């Protein structure tokens, strides 16, 4: 990728710093548009990018352009949008004001609604994407990737996925990115459960009572997607429709199957747990909320999603982090 093909991460938080930093480590010209706090942290410490697989890279602040000034977008050939879903419309306005007309915009965000929001507000081509892994901000410029998987973005004539891909950060193109995004959304339904549990992801998923709750929630969502005519693409080698049955397996069988498909750090937690701990607005409306919105269209009940949304919003309102609930407490009083 030539210097003219500058990549700018628009909204460099945990995912954006990790992805942008990995691209910079591979020698790509990268700019990070970030909040002043993040800019100060990177300028003081650079980026240290660690991973569940033992990866550990140090990237100097001098290897990137880091700024809180949106003018950084003016030289972008590719813009990677990494803001929270609620901030997508605002970032679209910023991109429209500063990015070149021929820049390619790639949404690396949770949920399925962000690329359409960007497309409605921008004249540049917009590609939807899916990031399968979690990244945790550890402080002092360290961002830790705690789960496995490759980034997927929509296939396009410019072969943007191949242009971005590196040996250490592979990106794959898909002709069915919407199906891929819905498949990831099903997995992301656990973000809220993990946030409510207060447990590391691996500890939570090692308990059959938590897996059964997640299985019931995914089964509920699969019914809604079927009514809408959506066929989710699994993030694992097994079909999405098998996920509830796998989650309900006894512990030894579940560990044998899941261990071959996904790797999770012992201390990995979901982004929604981190949002609650840091007293930030969560993306619950773009995950469980997306399922509820489709269900209402088909007059289908979603008692688990309804309950989870209400509990996450209650936790947000209390500003006390994770409420550390049990599966039984979450199931209580579901309508």
VOGU-3710 file (C-alpha; in Angstrom, 3 decimals, decimal comma):
1> xxxxxxxxxx> 0,000/0,000/0,000  1,519/3,287/-1,094  1,849/6,314/1,150  -1,023/7,858/-0,809  -3,249/5,053/0,457  -3,390/6,455/3,962  -5,664/4,666/6,413  -7,391/6,802/9,033  -9,187/5,251/11,982  -12,192/7,445/12,785
11> xxxxxxxxxx> -12,854/6,949/16,484  -9,774/5,170/17,789  -10,915/3,439/20,950  -10,014/-0,127/21,876  -10,764/-1,761/18,511  -9,540/1,231/16,515  -6,238/1,511/18,366  -5,576/-2,207/18,028  -6,458/-2,422/14,328  -4,776/0,869/13,437
21> xxxxxxxxxx> -1,717/-0,031/15,486  -1,395/-3,444/13,854  -1,581/-1,834/10,407  1,062/0,715/11,406  3,269/-2,096/12,736  3,090/-3,653/9,256  4,373/-0,412/7,742  1,073/0,992/6,547  0,550/4,779/6,663  -1,967/5,194/9,490
31> xxxxxxxxxx> -3,706/8,074/11,207  -5,724/7,775/14,409  -8,547/10,235/15,062  -9,142/9,886/18,790  -10,352/11,674/21,885  -7,774/13,939/23,581  -7,336/11,445/26,440  -6,390/8,694/24,004  -4,135/11,023/22,007  -2,269/11,961/25,187
41> xxxxxxxxxx> -1,927/8,308/26,209  -0,484/7,276/22,830  1,867/10,237/22,662  3,180/9,369/26,118  3,473/5,593/25,714  3,034/4,669/22,057  0,944/1,556/21,467  1,626/-1,838/22,957  -0,508/-4,440/21,198  -0,757/-7,799/22,930
51> xxxxxxxxxx> -2,828/-10,850/22,097  -4,248/-14,085/23,531  -1,814/-15,990/21,295  1,261/-14,388/22,850  1,659/-11,600/20,326  3,339/-8,485/21,719  4,141/-5,505/19,498  5,308/-2,033/20,445  4,407/0,742/18,010  5,984/4,164/18,465
61> xxxxxxxxxx> 3,716/7,192/18,411  6,020/8,469/15,635  4,952/5,547/13,429  1,438/7,030/13,150  -0,308/10,356/12,932  -2,380/10,727/16,107  -4,778/13,646/16,528  -8,112/14,810/17,894  -8,469/17,147/14,903  -10,796/15,839/12,177
71> xxxxxxxxxx> -8,556/17,488/9,582  -6,555/14,255/9,774  -9,244/12,767/7,508  -8,263/14,980/4,559  -5,518/12,631/3,391  -7,458/9,401/3,943  -7,802/6,846/1,173  -9,549/4,423/3,523  -11,476/5,448/6,638  -12,089/2,771/9,261
81> xxxxxxxxxx> -15,071/3,834/11,368  -14,733/2,440/14,890  -16,999/4,661/16,987  -19,836/3,297/19,115  -23,087/2,839/17,204  -24,800/5,818/18,828  -22,011/8,071/17,501  -22,185/6,874/13,893  -24,378/9,680/12,549  -22,148/12,308/14,147
91> xxxxxxxxxx> -19,021/10,695/12,713  -20,668/10,601/9,283  -21,074/14,383/9,433  -17,396/14,721/10,343  -16,302/12,423/7,513  -18,488/14,270/5,011  -16,867/17,557/5,991  -13,254/16,374/5,812  -12,629/13,122/3,934  -11,850/13,043/0,177
101> xxxxxxxxxx> -14,737/12,218/-2,145  -12,953/9,076/-3,377  -12,126/7,668/0,067  -13,515/4,237/0,931  -15,400/4,131/4,226  -15,327/0,849/6,185  -17,541/0,308/9,223  -15,810/-1,868/11,836  -18,626/-1,583/14,365  -21,021/-3,797/16,286
111> xxxxxxxxxx> -24,531/-4,412/15,023  -26,056/-4,261/11,550  -27,299/-0,663/11,270  -24,114/1,384/11,064  -23,192/0,996/7,397  -26,706/2,096/6,290  -26,457/5,142/8,577  -23,119/6,048/6,993  -24,400/5,399/3,455  -27,384/7,705/3,899
121> xxxxxxxxxx> -25,130/10,588/4,907  -22,072/10,105/2,698  -21,321/10,178/-1,026  -18,254/7,966/-0,599  -18,574/4,185/-0,977  -19,347/2,494/2,352  -18,423/-1,088/3,189  -19,886/-2,942/6,144  -17,496/-4,991/8,251  -17,352/-7,394/11,175
131> xxxxxxxxxx> -14,672/-7,617/13,863  -14,987/-11,000/15,623  -12,557/-10,395/18,469  -12,614/-8,400/21,705  -9,995/-5,806/22,579  -9,505/-4,549/26,127  -7,881/-1,216/26,965  -5,287/-1,992/29,642  -3,967/1,550/30,140  -0,610/3,185/29,347
141> xxxxxxxxxx> -1,111/2,578/25,634  -1,669/-1,164/25,907  -4,544/-2,765/24,001  -5,051/-6,504/24,426  -6,823/-8,773/21,958  -8,487/-11,443/24,080  -10,346/-13,663/21,575  -9,722/-15,173/18,156  -11,091/-14,635/14,625  -10,428/-12,686/11,416
151> xxxxxxxxxx> -11,992/-9,385/10,385  -14,473/-9,654/7,495  -15,594/-6,780/5,254  -17,877/-6,570/2,245  -16,312/-7,546/-1,053  -15,820/-4,653/-3,490  -14,243/-4,044/-6,887  -11,291/-2,245/-5,291  -10,419/-5,361/-3,239  -10,316/-3,269/-0,068
161> xxxxxxxxxx> -10,044/-6,317/2,195  -6,906/-7,481/0,384  -5,449/-3,946/0,424  -5,833/-3,792/4,195  -4,871/-7,369/5,059  -1,503/-8,117/6,660  0,121/-11,327/7,822  -0,559/-10,486/11,470  -4,023/-9,007/10,871  -5,827/-10,898/8,094
171> xxxxxxxxxx> -8,969/-9,407/6,581  -11,354/-11,470/4,468  -13,892/-10,295/1,898  -17,485/-11,565/1,911  -20,260/-11,397/-0,672  -22,792/-11,795/2,159  -21,607/-9,310/4,753  -25,135/-8,751/6,108  -25,414/-12,444/6,913  -21,966/-12,286/8,534
181> xxxxxxxxxx> -23,022/-9,286/10,630  -26,194/-11,007/11,815  -24,143/-14,079/12,697  -21,840/-11,914/14,804  -24,812/-10,145/16,385  -26,089/-13,504/17,630  -22,731/-14,096/19,323  -22,733/-10,522/20,618  -25,963/-11,187/22,495  -23,629/-12,563/25,158
191> xxxxxxxxxx> -22,005/-9,121/25,562  -24,873/-8,033/27,778  -24,994/-11,306/29,722  -21,291/-11,006/30,400  -21,755/-7,411/31,501  -24,531/-8,428/33,880  -22,545/-11,369/35,260  -19,359/-9,499/36,156  -17,412/-12,675/35,302  -14,553/-13,189/32,843
201> xxxxxxxxxx> -15,955/-14,565/29,588  -14,292/-17,948/29,934  -15,592/-18,383/33,484  -19,079/-17,372/32,425  -19,185/-19,714/29,435  -17,782/-22,586/31,490  -20,998/-22,591/33,541  -23,866/-24,493/31,956  -26,524/-22,286/33,568  -25,068/-19,237/31,780
211> xxxxxxxxxx> -24,764/-21,149/28,502  -28,379/-22,285/28,717  -29,494/-18,697/29,180  -27,416/-17,622/26,178  -28,769/-20,586/24,188  -32,356/-19,593/24,954  -31,610/-16,006/23,975  -30,018/-17,038/20,669  -32,899/-19,441/19,929  -35,317/-16,573/20,545
221> xxxxxxxxxx> -33,336/-14,413/18,122  -33,125/-17,158/15,480  -36,923/-17,392/15,443  -37,112/-13,655/14,833  -34,512/-13,764/12,046  -36,340/-16,660/10,384  -39,560/-14,654/10,380  -37,698/-11,779/8,720  -36,096/-14,100/6,165  -32,551/-13,486/7,400
231> xxxxxxxxxx> -30,025/-16,330/7,233  -27,167/-15,525/9,631  -23,676/-16,689/8,693  -21,957/-18,414/11,594  -18,691/-17,030/12,965  -17,577/-20,663/13,534  -17,383/-23,686/11,190  -20,751/-24,914/12,509  -24,121/-23,501/11,337  -25,666/-20,746/13,439
241> xxxxxxxxxx> -28,756/-22,901/13,963  -26,625/-25,410/15,891  -25,395/-22,850/18,393  -28,175/-23,238/21,017  -27,767/-27,026/21,071  -23,989/-26,750/21,435  -24,302/-24,245/24,268  -26,663/-26,570/26,130  -24,227/-29,518/26,040  -22,711/-30,852/29,265
251> xxxxxxxxxx> -19,477/-29,111/30,200  -16,968/-31,719/28,895  -18,636/-31,917/25,461  -18,989/-28,155/25,212  -15,316/-27,609/26,062  -14,244/-30,147/23,450  -16,256/-28,518/20,673  -15,880/-24,857/21,597  -12,169/-25,186/22,353  -11,554/-26,225/18,752
261> xxxxxxxxxx> -13,438/-23,228/17,350  -12,583/-20,192/19,472  -9,813/-19,189/21,849  -10,511/-16,918/24,813  -8,105/-15,400/27,304  -8,803/-16,376/30,931  -9,444/-12,719/31,818  -11,304/-11,674/28,646  -14,523/-9,739/29,148  -17,073/-8,204/26,818
271> xxxxxxxxxx> -17,097/-4,608/25,626  -20,427/-4,109/27,384  -18,901/-5,141/30,711  -16,160/-2,578/30,075  -18,757/0,086/29,218  -20,588/-0,531/32,492  -17,367/-0,464/34,489  -16,281/2,798/32,851  -19,772/4,321/33,199  -20,227/4,641/29,437
281> xxxxxxxxxx> -23,370/4,228/27,353  -23,653/0,647/26,107  -24,699/-0,617/22,668  -27,622/-2,656/24,001  -30,094/-0,885/21,689  -28,072/-2,040/18,670  -27,793/-5,679/19,770  -30,776/-7,010/21,745  -32,603/-3,877/20,622  -32,214/-4,894/16,967
291> xxxxxxxxxx> -33,815/-8,274/17,713  -36,689/-6,647/19,594  -37,350/-4,215/16,723  -37,626/-7,055/14,199  -39,780/-9,100/16,571  -42,252/-6,261/16,937  -42,644/-6,188/13,167  -43,721/-9,836/13,247  -45,573/-9,683/16,574  -43,215/-12,210/18,144
301> xxxxxxxxxx> -42,406/-12,298/21,864  -38,812/-11,703/23,008  -38,961/-12,104/26,797  -35,240/-12,734/27,259  -34,098/-9,805/25,135  -36,677/-7,565/26,820  -35,428/-8,575/30,257  -31,755/-8,162/29,357  -32,340/-4,698/27,895  -34,165/-3,562/31,029
311> xxxxxxxxxx> -31,393/-4,878/33,297  -28,605/-3,251/31,273  -30,421/0,083/31,247  -30,952/-0,204/35,006  -27,227/-0,850/35,458  -26,407/2,158/33,281  -28,678/4,343/35,395  -27,022/3,213/38,651  -23,481/4,082/37,446  -22,047/1,282/39,616
321> xxxxxxxxxx> -20,618/-1,062/36,998  -21,696/-4,662/36,597  -24,551/-5,720/38,902  -23,011/-9,235/39,165  -26,299/-11,066/38,603  -26,877/-14,816/38,351  -28,677/-16,504/35,428  -31,610/-17,128/37,759  -31,870/-13,444/38,624  -31,825/-12,512/34,942
331> xxxxx> -34,574/-14,987/34,146  -36,768/-13,726/37,009  -40,023/-11,961/36,071  -39,537/-12,374/32,313  -42,811/-11,775/30,591
//
